[in-house]
Every structure is written in structure tokens, then in C-alpha cells.
Amino acid sequence: MQTLTKVKRSYKKYAGQIQTIRNIYTLYIIIKNLLLLSDHIRLYGASGTASQFYSFVKRVAFKAFVSTPGIKGKVQKQVKDALAGLDEKMLPKAGTIRYQNLPTKGMSKDQLQIELKKLHDMGGETDWESGKVSGAIYHGGKDMGELLSSAYSLFSLSNPLHPDVFPGVRKMEAEVVQMVLNMFHAPTNGGGTTTSGGTESILMACKAARERGRIEKGITKPEMIVPITVHAAFDKAASYFGITLHHIKVDPITFQVDLSSVERLINKNTVLLAGSAPNFPHGVIDDITSLSALGLRNDIPVHVDACLGSFLVPFLEKAGFETPLFDFRLPGVTSISCDTHKYGFAPKGSSVIMYRDRSLRKYQYFVSTDWPGGVYASPSIAGSRPGAIIAGCWTAMMNMGQDGYIASCKEIVGARVKIQNRIENEIPELRIIGRPLVSVVAFDSPVVNIYTVGDKMSKLGWHLNGLQTPPALHIACTKLTVNAVDTLIADLKSCVKQVQEEGGGGDAGSMGKQLPYVQTCN
């Protein structure tokens, strides 16, 4: 009892000091949060901050709403139905034999040929040869396919990790990189490497930029500034490499990155700016000229993602199409990613990351000198790599040549132009998004639910990509699309008319519900 009395007396004695400490701590918390808010407003502006706060409140409110007992069950049922629909589309049909253990005795060549044929025919209901698939299959023709198979077979055992054993693969890789560098007007000291695809190319560009910032500028809290339309590989790179990522909204008319917002966000920790040529959602080329100028003025690398534009954008001018500057002719552009496995017609798993200067390329490398197994070094994420894919890429490029790629560009971009013009002139219910210049044309609608239109197109065998923010559809034209333009327009007209007759299609449709699963970029 006496102890408790002493404690009370001590508390009364020091109550004033304790309250002062509390007040100081409270003031510290308030000032800290006010500074954070002030910094956020400085970076994103008052309207941008208000918009983000509104989005946050909306997410919290929506999460609370769908967690209520009456709503939660309905949401779970919708999710279950959507997953069941995906399973039906993606998983093998009932009765299909599944191999989950190694066979006791190996299969014969004849048995394997039968099994391989069954596996090949599993996608038989998708008529990709008719040109109804958006992107995905960048087909160079039957003769090209046979040529690539021959090259692949010849180098199927090769591995670029051992250049002394496979000098031919090393030569082909160097030539592929140099040819692509020249296509994008790189200076003589430019360099690059092949990668497994656009995602890895972007990852490497981000890693190189982060390391440059760390080593040359002492940046320990790196940040990147990119438009919301840039490839999601930048989000992956930010997650992998501990980089803070700032997403910038695009202009509501042009759908190009908002440059004033980019400039506002630039600070001492910025290691990379990025734009697309073109972007995946809408096929719009960002204002790379202005991004280049921003990068130069602030000594920040600028990356151009040309993975989708690949072997189209370098040939737009020669094919007779409009083209803005987007490559190394702009002095602020420091790196470019280009997928050879898209419109270059190389085997899947082939891309190139390029740098204006080899001194930047070194930052993507990994080297370990003290491993007991010897010196380990690799230019990209992978260690062992399939030399057969490099051989296939080299073969495709040498077979096509400049003339072949220019002709291909005329056909593919020409198909996009026809689709765009006919939608604008013949389907007033649809609206073209932005100003596409390459192979992708995206469209939304102010009068009908575009996802319902997409559902009806799917029932006619079309595989269009569903987009969000805003809700829209797009088609990425390929060589296969060239002969399908008339069918596409006729089917679009029919589907839009049906949706109108049904009241506009208020429900999102299965395409809208399954959006997170239907985005295929690589």
C-alpha cells in the first residue's frame, strides 16, 4: 500500500513533465504527417492527392461492403463461378489421361508422337490461323516455321553460358544484338544482350538504372516514374529490386504520359523515367522526345519499352507511315527493350535489351569471383540459356531482311489503319482510344457495355483483349489479322447491334469479371 502511495506521489510530482513529453511526441507525430502530406501534395498536386485519397476511401468502403454477411456470400459465389468458367476453358477435359509420375518404362517414339498430337490438338477450338486472336501468335508463315524448327533442332543442346564450347551461338547472339542496335540507331559505343522476353529486358533496364544510381550518385532509396499504361514488368522490377514506383496518369485525350506530372515527381532519388513505343493497352506512343529532354536536364536515364513495337516501329517510316522519334536518335534515351519474338518472328523466349552506352550495360551483369566452383558471371537473370532460341532468332532475322520486315510492317500496320478507319466511319457506337500509330487499336463505347460486346465476340471465336481504366477492348494485329479485317468489322457491327437491342448490356459480362486473367502481354 505504501509503495502504491509513493508511486502516486511521484506521478503527481512529475505529471507536468510527463504531460510535456506527451505533448512533444504528439506534436512530432502531427508535424511528421503534415510534412508527409505536404511532400505528397508537392509531388502529386492537390487534385492528385485528393484523387488518391478518394480512391483509398473507396477501396476501404468497398472492402467493408463486400465483407458484410449478405454481400459476402454473393461475391464468393460470383468468384467461384468465374473460377469455374476459367477452369472449363483452361483445364483438360474430363477423361484426359494425366501423367503425374514418371512411367515405369519409357514410351516409344510412336507412342510419344500420338501423345504429342493429342496435346497439340487440345487448343483445336481456338482458330488462330483465321486471324481471330489478338497478338499472342506472331506467325511468320509455314516456311518460316520449318526454317526455325531446323535451326532449333541443330542447336538444341547449345548453351551460351559456355561460349568456348558453342562459339557459333556466341557469334549469332552478338550479331542479333548489333543488328537490333542498328535498327534503333544506337551510337557506335552502344551495347546490349539477349533475354528471355520483354519482361526480363525491362527488369534488366531497371536493375541497371538502380545500380547506376547507387554507384554513381549514392542513391539508396531509388524511385522510378512511369505512365500507368507502361508494361506491368516495371511493377515486377520495382517489387524485385526494391524500387519505389510512381505511376503517372495519361492525358485523357491523347493517352500519352502526362509530362507535367512526371516533372513534378522528379527528385534526387529518381533513377529512371520510362515511356512506351507503343504501349500495350492502347497502342499509343508516348512523347519520348519530351521524356528524353527531361532525362537530359535532370541526368536521369530514360527507358523506352518497344517490346510490342519491336520490328514494326523501326520500319514505320520506310513503310510509309507516320512515326515520331522514339529511339537512340534522341540523346536522352539511354535504354530500349525490343521483343524479337513478336514482329521479328523469332521463337518465343527471345528479346533484346539495348543501351546507348556499354558503360550502362555493365550494371545489369552479375559476377561472383569467390565461389568455390570458380568465377560465375551472367549477363542477365538466367544462367544457362537455350542457344537454340538464339539460333532461331538469328535465322528469322537473316531470312526476313530489311525488305521482308518493311513489307510485313506495311501489311500489319495497314490492317490496323483499316480497322481504325472502319470503326470510326461505320460503327458510331464505338470510340477509338488515343491516336494509335502501330499495330494495336483500342476502342470503348459511351452507349453500350464494351465487355458485353467482348463476350459476344468471344462466342464468335474472337480472342480480343479486355482492358480497364477505361473499360475497353483492343486487337493487336498480326500477319494473320490482315485477311480477317472484313470479318472483324462485320462481327463487331453485329455484336454492338445485339447489345443495343438487349438494352445496352448493363452487366459487366464474363470478360469484365475475368479481366485479371485475360491480360496477356508477352
Secondary structure, DSSP 8 states (H G I E B T S, - for coil): -HHHHHHHHHHHHHHHHHHHHHHHHHHHHHHHHHHHHHHHHHHHHHHHHHHHHHHHHHHHHHHHHHTSHHHHHHHHHHHHHHHHHHHHHHS--TT-----S--SS---HHHHHHHHHHHHHTTTT--GGGT-B-SS-----HHHHHHHHHHHHHTTT--TT-TTT-HHHHHHHHHHHHHHHHHTT--TT-EEEEESSHHHHHHHHHHHHHHHHHHHH--SS-EEEEETTS-THHHHHHHHHT-EEEEE-B-TTT-SB-HHHHHHH--TTEEEEEEESS-TTT-----HHHHHHHHHHHT--EEEE-TTTTTTGGGTTTTT------STTSTTEEEEEE-TTSTT---SS-EEEEESSHHHHGGG-EEESS-TT--EEESSS-SS--HHHHHHHHHHHHHHHHHHHHHHHHHHHHHHHHHHHHHHHH-TT-EE-S---SSEEEEE-SSS-HHHHHHHHHHTT-B-EEETTTTEEEEE--TTTGGGHHHHHHHHHHHHHHHHHTTS--S-HHHHHTHHHH----
